[in-house]
Amino acid sequence: MSHNRVVSQEEWLNARKALLAREKEFTRFRDQLNAERMSLPWVKVEKDYVFDTPSGRKTLAELFDGRSQLLVYHFMLGSGWGAGCPSCSFVADHFEGARIHLNHHDVTLMAVSRASLAEIEAYRKRMGWTFPWASSASTDFNFDYHVSFTKDQLASGKLAYNFEELDAKGMPEELPGLSVFAKDDAGNVFHTYSTYARGLEEMLGAFMFLDRAPKGRNEKTIMDWVRRHDEYENTAKMHACCTADA
């Protein structure tokens, strides 16, 4: 492992303080962005979406589970895939610890995919996840929020993703995203926010840790090192060690 310059403690402290000033500037700018995000106008959801869930068919309003705010992660799992996208699985690994806090702060976090409910449940069982996850296979939900694409759209040469028109050549039929909804006391549902692509990075606590490690993310392309959590080479060995220590 190569390393950066080695300096005295005094020189390191001066450099660290200079970086701290930049970090504080970034924090203030992030606060400003958050305020602007919360000030975005809303759009009333007029279409009736109905999803398949383990407890039966549910409308979008029912997915809120009694809360007034809903975060929907558009998980890349299509019909017949057999397994979810590794990068989406990496994102979903961050859900479990956050959910109890979100639920007690009037926010429901869940995933939605185009795969059938049976396919979703099989993959959820494999991954050991418990967060709510619904199938949108019988609705236009994924298409309307620009994370799923028909064969005709892919063949047309252009598709809309991340608020711009992209070259459809080589693009998959599913892409990731996060869409946010609010519900008022009358039961009306509003679309308040969506983000895609690298806009999802702030949900990834593992990235935040890596950004502070000496080698950073240590990748040639985004997430090239990420695997499903049961596919890392030493996963079984680590599980055995944890079980032995328990």
C-alpha positions as CSV (number, residue, x, y, z in Angstrom):
1,M,0.0,0.0,0.0
2,S,1.5,3.3,-1.1
3,H,0.8,6.3,1.1
4,N,0.7,10.1,1.2
5,R,3.4,12.4,2.4
6,V,4.5,11.8,6.0
7,V,4.8,15.1,8.0
8,S,5.1,16.3,11.5
9,Q,2.1,16.4,13.8
10,E,2.0,20.2,13.6
11,E,1.9,20.2,9.7
12,W,-0.8,17.5,9.8
13,L,-2.9,19.6,12.2
14,N,-2.6,22.7,10.0
15,A,-3.7,20.6,6.9
16,R,-6.5,19.0,8.9
17,K,-7.9,22.4,10.1
18,A,-7.8,23.7,6.5
19,L,-9.8,20.7,5.4
20,L,-12.2,21.1,8.4
21,A,-13.1,24.6,7.1
22,R,-14.0,23.1,3.8
23,E,-16.0,20.3,5.5
24,K,-18.0,22.9,7.5
25,E,-18.6,24.8,4.3
26,F,-20.0,21.6,2.7
27,T,-22.2,20.9,5.7
28,R,-23.7,24.4,5.5
29,F,-24.3,23.9,1.8
30,R,-25.9,20.5,2.4
31,D,-28.2,22.2,5.0
32,Q,-29.2,24.7,2.4
33,L,-29.9,22.0,-0.2
34,N,-32.0,20.1,2.3
35,A,-34.1,23.2,2.9
36,E,-34.5,23.7,-0.8
37,R,-35.5,20.1,-1.2
38,M,-38.2,20.5,1.4
39,S,-39.5,23.6,-0.3
40,L,-40.1,21.8,-3.7
41,P,-43.7,22.0,-4.9
42,W,-45.8,18.8,-4.8
43,V,-47.8,17.0,-7.4
44,K,-51.1,15.3,-6.5
45,V,-51.0,11.6,-7.5
46,E,-54.2,11.1,-9.6
47,K,-53.7,7.6,-10.9
48,D,-54.9,4.6,-8.8
49,Y,-51.9,2.3,-8.3
50,V,-52.5,-1.1,-6.6
51,F,-49.6,-3.2,-5.5
52,D,-49.2,-6.9,-4.5
53,T,-48.0,-7.3,-0.9
54,P,-47.7,-10.2,1.5
55,S,-50.8,-9.0,3.3
56,G,-52.8,-8.6,0.1
57,R,-53.5,-5.9,-2.6
58,K,-52.8,-2.4,-1.4
59,T,-53.2,1.1,-2.9
60,L,-50.4,3.6,-2.8
61,A,-52.1,5.4,0.1
62,E,-52.2,2.1,2.0
63,L,-48.5,1.6,1.6
64,F,-48.0,4.5,4.0
65,D,-49.0,2.1,6.8
66,G,-50.6,4.8,8.9
67,R,-47.9,7.4,8.5
68,S,-47.9,10.6,6.5
69,Q,-44.6,10.2,4.6
70,L,-43.5,7.3,2.3
71,L,-40.1,6.6,0.8
72,V,-40.2,4.1,-2.1
73,Y,-36.9,2.6,-3.2
74,H,-37.2,1.5,-6.8
75,F,-35.4,-1.9,-6.5
76,M,-34.1,-3.4,-9.7
77,L,-35.7,-6.8,-9.7
78,G,-37.5,-7.8,-12.9
79,S,-39.6,-10.8,-13.7
80,G,-37.5,-13.9,-14.2
81,W,-34.3,-12.3,-12.9
82,G,-33.8,-14.9,-10.1
83,A,-31.9,-12.3,-8.0
84,G,-32.0,-8.6,-7.4
85,C,-29.4,-6.1,-8.7
86,P,-26.2,-6.3,-6.6
87,S,-26.0,-2.5,-6.3
88,C,-29.7,-2.3,-5.2
89,S,-29.0,-5.1,-2.7
90,F,-26.1,-3.0,-1.3
91,V,-28.5,-0.1,-0.9
92,A,-31.1,-2.3,0.7
93,D,-28.6,-3.6,3.3
94,H,-28.8,-0.1,4.8
95,F,-32.5,-0.2,5.3
96,E,-32.9,-2.4,8.3
97,G,-31.1,-0.3,10.9
98,A,-32.8,2.9,9.8
99,R,-36.4,1.6,9.6
100,I,-37.2,1.6,13.3
101,H,-36.1,5.2,13.6
102,L,-37.9,6.3,10.5
103,N,-41.1,4.5,11.5
104,H,-41.1,6.4,14.8
105,H,-40.6,9.6,13.0
106,D,-43.7,9.3,10.8
107,V,-41.8,7.9,7.7
108,T,-42.4,4.5,6.0
109,L,-39.5,3.1,4.0
110,M,-40.1,0.3,1.6
111,A,-39.0,-1.2,-1.8
112,V,-41.1,-1.7,-4.9
113,S,-40.1,-3.9,-7.9
114,R,-41.6,-5.1,-11.1
115,A,-41.0,-8.8,-10.2
116,S,-43.8,-10.9,-9.0
117,L,-44.5,-11.0,-5.2
118,A,-43.3,-14.7,-5.2
119,E,-40.0,-13.7,-6.8
120,I,-39.6,-10.8,-4.3
121,E,-40.3,-13.0,-1.3
122,A,-37.9,-15.6,-2.4
123,Y,-35.1,-13.1,-2.8
124,R,-36.0,-11.3,0.4
125,K,-35.7,-14.7,2.2
126,R,-32.3,-15.3,0.7
127,M,-31.0,-11.9,1.8
128,G,-32.6,-12.1,5.3
129,W,-34.4,-8.7,5.0
130,T,-37.6,-7.7,6.8
131,F,-38.4,-4.3,5.3
132,P,-41.8,-4.0,3.4
133,W,-41.5,-4.8,-0.3
134,A,-44.3,-4.7,-2.9
135,S,-44.7,-5.8,-6.4
136,S,-45.8,-3.2,-9.0
137,A,-46.1,-5.8,-11.8
138,S,-49.8,-5.1,-12.4
139,T,-49.4,-1.3,-12.5
140,D,-47.7,1.5,-14.5
141,F,-46.0,2.8,-11.3
142,N,-42.4,2.0,-12.3
143,F,-42.9,3.3,-15.8
144,D,-44.6,6.5,-14.6
145,Y,-41.6,7.2,-12.3
146,H,-39.1,6.4,-15.0
147,V,-37.3,3.4,-13.5
148,S,-38.7,0.7,-15.8
149,F,-38.7,0.7,-19.6
150,T,-40.7,-1.2,-22.2
151,K,-39.0,-3.0,-25.1
152,D,-40.4,-0.3,-27.4
153,Q,-38.9,2.4,-25.3
154,L,-35.5,0.7,-25.3
155,A,-35.7,0.1,-29.1
156,S,-36.7,3.8,-29.7
157,G,-33.1,4.9,-29.0
158,K,-34.0,7.3,-26.2
159,L,-35.4,7.0,-22.7
160,A,-36.1,9.4,-19.9
161,Y,-34.1,8.8,-16.7
162,N,-32.8,11.1,-14.0
163,F,-34.7,14.1,-15.5
164,E,-32.9,13.9,-18.9
165,E,-33.1,12.1,-22.2
166,L,-30.5,9.3,-22.4
167,D,-29.2,7.1,-25.2
168,A,-31.1,3.8,-24.7
169,K,-28.4,1.7,-26.3
170,G,-27.3,-1.0,-23.9
171,M,-29.6,0.3,-21.1
172,P,-31.3,-2.3,-18.9
173,E,-35.1,-2.6,-18.6
174,E,-34.9,-1.6,-14.9
175,L,-32.9,1.2,-13.2
176,P,-32.7,2.4,-9.6
177,G,-34.3,5.4,-7.9
178,L,-36.1,6.8,-4.8
179,S,-39.5,8.4,-5.0
180,V,-41.0,10.2,-2.0
181,F,-44.7,10.8,-1.2
182,A,-46.8,12.6,1.3
183,K,-50.4,12.0,2.4
184,D,-52.7,14.6,3.9
185,D,-55.4,14.2,6.5
186,A,-58.0,13.7,3.7
187,G,-56.1,10.8,2.3
188,N,-54.7,12.6,-0.8
189,V,-51.3,11.4,-1.9
190,F,-48.7,13.8,-3.3
191,H,-45.4,13.1,-5.1
192,T,-42.8,15.4,-3.4
193,Y,-39.4,14.2,-4.6
194,S,-37.5,11.7,-6.7
195,T,-33.8,11.0,-7.2
196,Y,-31.8,8.6,-9.3
197,A,-28.3,7.3,-10.2
198,R,-25.7,9.0,-7.9
199,G,-28.4,10.9,-6.2
200,L,-28.9,7.7,-4.1
201,E,-25.4,7.7,-2.7
202,E,-26.3,9.6,0.5
203,M,-28.4,6.7,1.5
204,L,-25.2,4.5,1.6
205,G,-23.6,4.6,5.1
206,A,-20.9,2.2,3.8
207,F,-19.8,4.9,1.3
208,M,-19.6,7.5,4.0
209,F,-17.3,5.3,6.0
210,L,-15.1,4.5,3.0
211,D,-14.9,8.2,2.1
212,R,-13.0,8.6,5.4
213,A,-10.8,5.6,5.0
214,P,-7.2,6.0,3.6
215,K,-8.0,4.3,0.3
216,G,-11.5,5.8,-0.1
217,R,-13.9,3.9,-2.2
218,N,-11.0,2.2,-4.1
219,E,-12.9,1.5,-7.3
220,K,-12.3,2.0,-11.0
221,T,-16.0,2.3,-11.8
222,I,-18.9,3.1,-9.4
223,M,-19.6,0.1,-7.1
224,D,-17.4,-2.3,-9.2
225,W,-16.4,-4.0,-5.9
226,V,-19.9,-4.5,-4.6
227,R,-21.4,-8.0,-4.3
228,R,-24.6,-9.3,-2.7
229,H,-23.8,-9.7,1.0
230,D,-23.8,-13.5,0.7
231,E,-21.5,-13.6,-2.3
232,Y,-18.3,-12.1,-0.8
233,E,-15.5,-14.7,-0.8
234,N,-15.2,-14.9,3.0
235,T,-18.9,-14.4,3.9
236,A,-19.3,-18.0,5.1
237,K,-16.1,-17.8,7.2
238,M,-17.2,-14.5,8.8
239,H,-20.6,-15.9,9.6
240,A,-19.0,-19.0,11.2
241,C,-16.8,-16.8,13.3
242,C,-19.7,-14.6,14.4
243,T,-21.7,-17.6,15.4
244,A,-18.8,-19.1,17.3
245,D,-18.3,-15.9,19.3
246,A,-22.1,-15.6,20.1
